[in-house]
Amino acid sequence: MFEKDINTNETITEQETLVEEETKKSDFNIEEELSKQKEYYLRIVADCEDRMRRCKQDAVHSINLALENITRDLIPLMSDITQALAICDGQTKIGLEMIEKNLKNTLKKYGVEEIQAEIGQEFDPNIHHAISTEEKEGMDEGKITNIVQRGYKLNNKVINATMVVVSK
């Protein structure tokens, strides 16, 4: 009978060892699966963050492009008002000045600025567009002699260069 107890104890010990080994394998599989799931989750989160960032950039780009297109369409209107102011007088001139002021303020609110150019200023090809050259007494070469049409920037990007005549 004592022998039977020893065999039973050995069988129980073997079974316990097998159970421990299976438990270790199971724990290892669970940890491995948990690690895979965690990595998968982190990738999904990173992908979502990238998509949100790209969507935000696309939206900003679309808004800026639309604003740029509208500005390009309004610039000729500013030029027409400036030319009309040069030839009219009286109440008409006062009305046009008010329209010009309101339009400039509205454009400024959206980041549109007039490019500052003055006669005698050095020609800058980044913001000026030379439509012709002329000899002008007492003026150095490369200076602006006449401003034909004002230019505009949108958020420091030249939308329409100032059209000028340059001394030679």
C-alpha positions as CSV (number, residue, x, y, z in Angstrom):
1,M,0.0,0.0,0.0
2,F,2.9,2.4,0.7
3,E,4.2,1.7,-2.8
4,K,0.8,2.7,-4.2
5,D,1.0,6.0,-2.3
6,I,4.5,6.7,-3.8
7,N,3.3,6.0,-7.3
8,T,0.3,8.2,-6.7
9,N,2.6,11.0,-5.3
10,E,4.8,10.6,-8.4
11,T,1.8,10.9,-10.7
12,I,0.6,13.9,-8.8
13,T,4.0,15.5,-9.0
14,E,4.2,14.8,-12.7
15,Q,0.8,16.2,-13.2
16,E,1.6,19.3,-11.2
17,T,4.8,19.8,-13.3
18,L,2.8,19.5,-16.5
19,V,0.2,21.9,-15.2
20,E,3.0,24.4,-14.3
21,E,4.5,24.1,-17.7
22,E,1.2,24.6,-19.4
23,T,0.5,27.6,-17.2
24,K,3.9,29.1,-18.1
25,K,3.2,28.5,-21.8
26,S,-0.3,30.0,-21.4
27,D,1.1,33.0,-19.5
28,F,3.7,33.5,-22.2
29,N,1.1,33.3,-24.9
30,I,-1.1,35.8,-23.1
31,E,1.8,38.2,-22.6
32,E,2.7,37.8,-26.3
33,E,-0.8,38.4,-27.4
34,L,-1.1,41.4,-25.1
35,S,2.1,42.8,-26.5
36,K,0.7,42.4,-30.1
37,Q,-2.6,44.0,-29.2
38,K,-0.8,46.9,-27.5
39,E,1.4,47.5,-30.6
40,Y,-1.7,47.3,-32.9
41,Y,-3.5,49.8,-30.7
42,L,-0.5,52.2,-30.8
43,R,-0.3,52.0,-34.6
44,I,-4.1,52.7,-34.9
45,V,-3.7,55.8,-32.6
46,A,-0.7,57.0,-34.5
47,D,-2.6,56.5,-37.8
48,C,-5.6,58.5,-36.5
49,E,-3.3,61.3,-35.3
50,D,-1.6,61.5,-38.8
51,R,-5.0,61.5,-40.5
52,M,-6.3,64.3,-38.3
53,R,-3.1,66.4,-38.9
54,R,-3.3,65.9,-42.7
55,C,-7.1,66.8,-42.7
56,K,-6.3,69.9,-40.7
57,Q,-3.5,70.8,-43.2
58,D,-5.7,70.2,-46.1
59,A,-8.5,72.4,-44.7
60,V,-6.0,75.2,-44.0
61,H,-4.6,74.8,-47.5
62,S,-8.1,74.9,-49.1
63,I,-9.1,78.0,-47.2
64,N,-5.9,79.8,-48.1
65,L,-6.3,78.8,-51.8
66,A,-9.9,80.1,-51.8
67,L,-8.8,83.3,-50.2
68,E,-6.0,83.7,-52.7
69,N,-8.4,83.2,-55.6
70,I,-10.9,85.7,-54.2
71,T,-8.1,88.2,-53.7
72,R,-6.9,87.7,-57.3
73,D,-10.4,88.5,-58.4
74,L,-10.7,91.6,-56.3
75,I,-7.3,93.2,-57.2
76,P,-8.5,94.4,-60.6
77,L,-11.5,96.1,-58.8
78,M,-9.0,98.0,-56.6
79,S,-7.1,99.1,-59.7
80,D,-10.3,100.3,-61.4
81,I,-11.3,102.3,-58.3
82,T,-7.9,103.9,-58.2
83,Q,-8.1,104.8,-61.9
84,A,-11.6,106.2,-61.4
85,L,-10.5,108.3,-58.5
86,A,-7.8,109.9,-60.7
87,I,-10.4,111.2,-63.2
88,C,-13.5,112.1,-61.1
89,D,-14.3,114.8,-58.7
90,G,-17.0,116.0,-56.3
91,Q,-19.5,113.6,-54.7
92,T,-18.5,110.8,-57.0
93,K,-14.9,111.0,-55.8
94,I,-16.0,111.0,-52.1
95,G,-18.1,107.9,-52.8
96,L,-15.3,106.1,-54.5
97,E,-12.9,107.0,-51.7
98,M,-15.3,105.5,-49.2
99,I,-15.6,102.3,-51.3
100,E,-11.9,102.1,-51.7
101,K,-11.3,102.5,-47.9
102,N,-13.9,99.9,-47.0
103,L,-12.5,97.4,-49.6
104,K,-8.9,98.0,-48.4
105,N,-10.0,97.5,-44.7
106,T,-11.9,94.3,-45.6
107,L,-9.0,92.9,-47.5
108,K,-6.6,93.9,-44.7
109,K,-8.8,92.0,-42.3
110,Y,-8.1,88.8,-44.3
111,G,-4.3,89.4,-44.5
112,V,-4.2,91.3,-47.8
113,E,-1.7,94.2,-47.8
114,E,-0.8,96.6,-50.5
115,I,2.9,96.4,-51.5
116,Q,4.5,99.7,-50.7
117,A,6.2,101.2,-53.8
118,E,7.4,104.7,-54.3
119,I,9.0,106.6,-57.2
120,G,12.7,106.6,-56.7
121,Q,12.6,103.3,-54.8
122,E,15.0,100.5,-55.8
123,F,13.4,97.9,-58.1
124,D,12.9,94.6,-56.3
125,P,12.0,91.7,-58.7
126,N,10.4,89.8,-55.8
127,I,7.6,92.4,-55.4
128,H,7.8,94.5,-58.6
129,H,7.0,93.7,-62.2
130,A,8.9,95.9,-64.7
131,I,6.6,96.5,-67.7
132,S,9.1,98.9,-69.4
133,T,12.2,101.0,-68.9
134,E,12.9,104.6,-69.5
135,E,15.8,107.0,-69.2
136,K,15.1,109.6,-66.5
137,E,17.4,112.5,-65.8
138,G,18.8,112.6,-62.3
139,M,17.7,109.1,-61.5
140,D,20.1,106.1,-61.0
141,E,19.6,102.9,-63.0
142,G,17.2,100.4,-61.5
143,K,15.0,102.9,-59.7
144,I,11.2,103.0,-60.1
145,T,10.1,106.0,-62.3
146,N,6.4,105.3,-62.5
147,I,3.9,103.0,-60.7
148,V,1.4,101.7,-63.2
149,Q,-0.6,99.3,-60.9
150,R,-0.4,98.6,-57.2
151,G,0.6,95.1,-56.1
152,Y,-0.8,93.1,-53.2
153,K,0.4,90.4,-50.8
154,L,-1.7,87.8,-49.0
155,N,-0.1,86.8,-45.7
156,N,3.3,87.9,-47.0
157,K,3.0,86.0,-50.2
158,V,2.9,88.2,-53.4
159,I,-0.4,87.7,-55.1
160,N,0.0,90.5,-57.6
161,A,3.4,92.3,-58.1
162,T,3.4,96.0,-58.4
163,M,3.7,97.0,-62.1
164,V,6.3,99.6,-62.5
165,V,8.5,101.5,-65.0
166,V,12.2,101.3,-64.2
167,S,15.0,103.7,-65.1
168,K,17.8,102.5,-67.3
